[in-house]
């Protein structure tokens, strides 16, 4: 381990090239944004209130904005890393709630009690 330690363990974490960060953020925004839109559309078609779905929409959008918007800022200040983590967590929780609402709609009996 003594012979390879200098090569295997680095104490210097250099920021990624801005072009790579922008390309990665672009790709993530397309995938994560599309997932949010699909989950919101499905959740709006459920029996659950639009206030709850709207709150999840705000959480999903704000979380995605905070997460992806902080990527370039975190290159210059490590304080923005916490905003990336917090935004990602907010986005994930909001989308998890939306997905659970859609699953609950599928599992709950139909409204009106009549089965087809």
N, C-alpha and C positions, 0 to 999 in steps of 0.2 A: 504494500500500500504506500510505503514511503516513496517509491519510485514514480508512482502515477498520481499521487495526491495533488501535485501542482497542476496536472492536466485535468483531473477528474472533478476537483472541487474548486469552484471559482468564487471568490468573495466580491468580485466586481460584476454587477448586473447592469449591462449597458442597455439603454433604451433601443427599441426596434426602429428600423428605418421608417420615416413617416409614410412613405409610399406603401409599405407593407401593412402598416396599421390602417391606412385609409382603405386599402383593398379588402382587408379582413373585416373592417367595420361595415363596409358596403355589403359584403356577402352575408354577414350576420344580420344586418338590418333587413335584408330581403327575406330571409328565412324566418326570423323571429317576428317580424311585422306581419308576414303572411299568416303565420300560425295564430297570432293574436286576432287578426281579422276573421279567420275561419271560426275560431272559438267564440268570438263575440256574435257572429251571425247565428251560430247554432244556439247559443244561450238566449238570444233574443226570441228564438222560436219556442222557448220553453214556457211553462206556466208560471215561472218565478218572476217576481216583480222587476220592472225595468229600472227601479232605483238601485237594486242590488247589482244588476248587470251593468248599469251605468257607473256605479262605484268601481266595479272590477275593470271597466274600460278605462277609467281615469287612472287607476293603479297600474294597469298594463302599459298604457301609453307613457305615463310619467316615469315608470321604472325603466322602460326601454330607452327613453330619452336620456335619463340620468346615466344609465349604463353605457350606452354607445357614445353619448356626448362627452364622456369623461376620458375616453381612451387617449385622445391626443393630449389632453390636459395633464394626464398622469405621467406623461413623458417628462414634463418639467417640474411637477410637484407631486411628491408621493402622497400628499393628503387626498388627492383625487381617487386614489385606489379604493379608499373606503366608500366613496360615492359609487364607484363601479360595482362593488360588492353589494351595497345597499340597494342600488337600482336594479341589479340582477335578481336580488331576492324578492323585491317588490313585484317585478315582472313575473317571476316564477309563481309566487303565491297567488297573484291575481288570475293567472292562467290556470292554475290548479283548481281554484274555486270555480272558474267558468267550466272547466272540464267536469268537475263534480256535479255542477248543476245540470249539465247535459246528461250525464250518466243517471242522475236521480230522475230526470224526466223519463228516461227509458225504462227504469225499474219500477217506478210508482204506477199504480193502477190508473187507468184512463179517468179523466174527469167525467162525471156523470154516472160512473159505475157500470155502464153497459159495455160488455165485451163484444167485439165484432165476430 
